[in-house]
Amino acid sequence: MNITQKKVTCVVVVAVILATLGAGCTQLSSNQTTQSGGITVTDDAGRTVTIAQTPNRIVSLAPSITEDLFALGLGNKVVGVDSYSDYPPAALNITQVGGFSTPSIEKIVSLHPDVVFASNLSASVIPTLTADGISTVVLNPTSLTGILNNLALIGNVTNSTGNSSALVANLTQRMVNVENLPIDSHPRVLYLVWWDPATTAGNDSFENSIITTAGGINLAAEANLTGYPTMSKESIIALNPQIIICNGGMNSTLIQQVKSDPTLSNVTAVKDGKVYIVNSDIISRPSPRAFDVLEWMATILRLPASVPANESTNLIATATPTPVPG
């Protein structure tokens, strides 16, 4: 196949993949019961939490949760966010209550929230907030399905199940569409957060869920690694990834370091030019934008091996999602 034919093949395959990605399905249920005067739910920490009334004042203690709330049309009810919540841009105009692992209890209390949504990284402040009578719901999704469940849970807590049902249905169908795409083989994928030492994502990570759903084999998971472990260059060479995906946030030169490292010159991904970079916030935050990454990754992992890589395939940013009417 000559270069022109390869380019045509690439365009056709990508067009077919993108045309298949669409919308509409069913909502996942979440643990919840209604009681007179409020709702009781079980959060991701296994805690039973009762919210006395439909919340009108919400505090978010994680960037991913802030994105969830805005995607559900609840942005106008968010009165406080962590200092890393920067998406959508409107989140930058909301009062900040500190880092998501070290939020200020005093600032949170001063905002008089009806409910606080927190990640497991904010666990240290939850007992104090609870003692102050503030209902706190922990969200800790470790997979794409976990995101869907959390969106449904937020919908139940905020009495916005219409919006959450619509969004969950849309995202579920997008995931199903990806899973149903044709694939020649499941390529070996190395996801890198850092280089020297090479840091990756193990089998219990959120990123592993994206890689496997998109059709790849996460080499760190294959090596039975968990969390965000380091790998030696010798191990990477032995595992011989066919595709390398670099997190572009913490180290903006990561992709150049990988491509130019002489020890990797014979690694298949480097030889074939299949080393990509992705926006850190989009791939690392378990929010609706993770489904953008899923679709993007599917276009890479499901291309025939003979199709050359293209620099424009890198995912640096995505458009603002259309909000659910609220």
C-alpha positions in Angstrom: 0.0 0.0 0.0 1.5 3.4 -1.0 1.4 6.5 1.2 -1.7 8.0 -0.6 -3.6 4.8 -0.1 -2.6 4.7 3.6 -3.9 8.3 4.1 -7.2 7.4 2.4 -7.5 4.3 4.5 -6.9 6.4 7.7 -9.5 9.0 6.7 -12.1 6.3 5.9 -11.5 4.3 9.1 -11.6 7.4 11.3 -14.8 8.6 9.5 -16.5 5.2 10.1 -15.5 5.3 13.8 -16.7 8.8 14.4 -19.9 8.2 12.5 -20.7 5.4 14.9 -20.3 7.4 18.0 -23.8 8.8 19.0 -26.3 9.1 21.8 -29.3 7.6 23.8 -29.7 4.6 26.2 -30.9 3.6 29.7 -29.9 5.0 33.1 -28.1 3.0 35.8 -29.7 3.0 39.2 -28.0 4.1 42.4 -28.7 3.1 46.0 -31.3 5.5 47.3 -34.5 5.6 49.3 -36.9 8.4 49.7 -38.1 9.4 53.2 -40.6 12.0 54.3 -38.8 15.3 54.2 -35.7 14.1 52.3 -33.7 11.4 50.6 -31.2 8.8 51.9 -28.4 7.5 49.7 -25.4 5.3 50.0 -22.3 7.0 48.7 -19.0 5.6 47.3 -17.5 5.3 50.8 -20.4 3.0 51.8 -21.8 5.7 54.1 -25.5 6.2 54.5 -26.3 9.9 54.0 -29.6 11.7 54.5 -30.3 15.0 52.7 -33.2 16.7 54.5 -34.4 18.7 51.5 -33.7 19.4 47.8 -30.3 21.2 47.9 -30.2 24.8 46.7 -26.7 25.5 47.9 -24.0 23.0 46.9 -20.3 22.8 47.5 -18.0 20.7 45.4 -14.6 19.5 46.7 -13.2 18.0 43.4 -12.8 19.3 39.9 -14.5 16.2 38.4 -17.5 16.7 40.7 -17.7 20.4 39.6 -17.8 19.2 36.0 -20.5 16.7 36.9 -22.7 19.4 38.5 -22.4 21.8 35.6 -23.1 19.0 33.1 -26.3 18.2 35.0 -27.4 21.9 34.7 -26.8 22.5 38.4 -24.1 25.2 38.1 -26.4 27.9 39.4 -26.7 26.1 42.7 -22.9 25.6 43.2 -21.8 28.2 45.8 -18.3 26.8 46.6 -15.6 24.8 44.8 -12.1 23.5 45.4 -9.2 25.7 44.1 -8.5 23.3 41.2 -12.0 23.5 39.7 -11.4 25.4 36.4 -13.9 23.8 34.0 -16.3 24.9 32.7 -14.9 28.5 32.8 -17.9 29.6 34.9 -16.5 27.6 37.7 -13.7 30.1 38.1 -16.2 32.7 39.3 -17.4 30.6 42.2 -16.0 31.0 45.8 -13.0 28.7 46.4 -12.8 26.8 49.6 -9.2 25.4 49.3 -7.5 22.4 47.8 -9.6 19.2 47.3 -7.4 17.4 49.8 -7.1 20.3 52.2 -10.3 22.3 52.0 -11.1 25.0 54.6 -13.9 23.8 56.9 -14.5 27.4 58.0 -15.1 28.5 54.4 -17.3 25.6 53.7 -19.5 26.2 56.8 -19.7 29.9 56.0 -21.3 29.1 52.7 -24.2 27.4 54.4 -24.4 24.5 52.0 -27.3 22.1 51.9 -25.0 19.3 50.7 -21.2 18.9 50.0 -20.0 16.5 47.3 -16.5 15.3 48.1 -13.9 12.9 46.7 -12.1 10.3 48.9 -9.2 12.8 49.0 -11.3 15.0 51.2 -11.9 12.3 53.7 -10.2 14.1 56.6 -12.8 16.9 56.7 -15.9 14.7 56.4 -16.3 13.8 60.1 -16.1 17.5 61.1 -18.6 18.6 58.4 -21.0 15.8 59.4 -20.6 16.8 63.1 -21.6 20.4 62.0 -24.8 19.0 60.5 -23.7 19.3 56.9 -24.7 16.4 54.7 -21.6 15.2 52.8 -21.7 12.7 49.9 -18.5 11.0 48.8 -18.0 10.3 45.1 -15.0 8.1 44.1 -15.6 6.6 40.6 -12.8 4.3 39.4 -14.3 3.5 36.0 -16.5 4.8 33.3 -19.5 3.0 34.8 -18.6 4.6 38.1 -19.1 8.0 36.5 -22.5 7.0 35.2 -23.5 5.8 38.7 -22.3 9.0 40.3 -24.2 11.2 37.9 -27.4 9.2 38.7 -26.6 9.6 42.4 -26.2 13.3 42.1 -29.4 13.4 40.2 -31.2 11.7 43.0 -29.7 13.9 45.7 -30.5 17.1 43.9 -34.0 16.1 42.6 -32.8 16.4 39.0 -33.3 12.9 37.8 -34.7 14.1 34.5 -31.4 15.7 33.6 -29.3 12.9 35.1 -31.3 10.3 33.2 -30.8 12.1 29.9 -27.1 12.6 30.5 -26.5 9.0 31.7 -28.4 7.7 28.7 -26.3 9.7 26.3 -23.0 8.7 27.8 -24.0 5.1 28.1 -24.8 4.9 24.5 -21.6 6.5 23.5 -19.7 3.9 25.5 -21.7 1.1 24.0 -21.0 2.5 20.5 -17.3 2.4 21.2 -17.5 -1.2 22.5 -19.3 -2.2 19.3 -16.8 -0.7 17.0 -14.8 -3.2 14.8 -11.2 -3.9 15.9 -8.5 -5.9 14.2 -6.7 -6.7 17.4 -6.3 -5.3 20.9 -3.0 -3.2 20.8 -0.6 -3.1 23.8 -0.9 0.3 25.3 1.5 2.1 27.7 0.0 5.1 29.4 2.5 7.5 30.9 2.0 10.1 33.5 5.7 11.0 33.9 9.0 10.0 32.4 12.3 9.2 34.3 11.1 7.5 36.3 8.4 6.2 33.9 5.1 6.4 35.8 2.0 4.7 34.6 -1.6 3.7 35.7 -2.3 0.2 37.1 -5.3 -2.2 36.8 -7.3 -0.4 39.5 -7.0 3.1 37.9 -9.6 5.2 36.2 -7.4 5.4 33.1 -7.2 1.6 32.9 -11.0 1.6 32.4 -10.7 4.0 29.5 -7.9 2.0 27.8 -9.7 -1.3 28.1 -13.1 0.0 27.0 -11.5 1.7 24.0 -10.1 -1.6 23.0 -6.5 -1.6 24.3 -4.5 -3.8 26.6 -3.0 -1.7 29.5 0.5 -3.1 29.9 0.7 -2.0 33.5 -2.5 -3.9 34.3 -1.1 -6.9 32.4 1.9 -6.7 34.7 -0.4 -6.8 37.7 0.6 -3.3 38.8 -1.8 -1.2 40.8 -2.2 2.5 41.6 0.3 4.7 39.7 3.5 2.7 39.8 6.8 3.3 38.2 8.3 1.0 35.5 11.9 0.6 34.5 12.9 1.3 30.9 14.0 -2.3 30.6 10.5 -3.4 31.5 9.0 -1.1 28.9 11.3 -2.4 26.2 10.4 -6.0 27.2 6.7 -5.3 27.1 7.1 -3.5 23.7 4.0 -1.3 23.6 2.4 -0.8 20.2 0.9 2.5 21.3 2.1 5.0 23.9 -0.2 7.7 25.3 1.3 10.6 27.3 -0.4 12.7 29.9 0.3 16.2 28.8 -0.5 18.0 32.0 2.2 17.5 34.6 5.1 17.4 32.1 4.5 19.2 28.9 7.7 17.8 27.3 6.8 14.2 28.1 6.0 13.2 24.5 9.3 14.7 23.3 11.2 12.9 26.0 9.7 9.6 25.0 10.2 10.1 21.3 13.8 11.2 21.7 15.0 8.6 24.3 17.5 6.4 22.5 16.7 3.4 24.7 13.2 3.3 23.2 14.2 3.5 19.6 13.3 -0.1 18.9 10.0 -0.1 20.7 7.2 -0.6 18.3 5.2 2.5 19.2 8.2 4.7 18.7 9.3 3.1 15.5 5.7 3.3 14.1 5.3 6.9 15.3 2.3 6.0 17.5 3.1 8.1 20.5 0.3 10.5 21.4 -0.4 13.2 24.0 -3.7 13.9 25.7 -4.9 16.7 27.9 -4.3 15.8 31.5 -7.5 17.2 32.9 -9.7 15.3 30.4 -8.1 11.9 31.0 -7.5 12.2 34.7 -10.8 13.6 35.8 -13.7 11.1 36.1 -16.3 13.4 34.6 -18.5 13.4 31.5 -15.5 14.6 29.5 -13.8 11.2 30.0 -16.2 9.9 27.3 -14.5 12.4 24.9 -11.2 10.7 25.7 -12.8 7.3 25.2 -14.0 8.1 21.7 -10.7 9.8 20.9 -8.7 6.8 22.1 -11.0 4.4 20.2 -10.0 6.2 16.9 -6.4 5.4 17.7 -6.6 1.9 19.2 -9.0 0.6 16.5 -7.0 1.8 13.5 -5.4 -1.0 11.4 -1.8 -1.4 12.3 -0.8 -0.5 8.8 -2.3 3.0 9.1 0.3 5.6 10.0 -0.1 7.9 13.0 -1.1 11.6 12.5 0.0 14.4 14.7 -3.5 15.9 14.5 -4.8 12.9 16.3 -3.5 14.2 19.6 -6.2 15.3 22.0 -5.2 18.6 23.6 -8.6 20.1 24.3 -12.3 19.5 23.7 -15.2 21.7 23.1 -17.5 22.7 25.9 -20.2 20.0 26.1 -23.7 21.0 25.5 -25.3 21.4 29.0 -28.4 19.5 29.9 -31.3 22.0 30.0 -32.2 22.8 33.6 
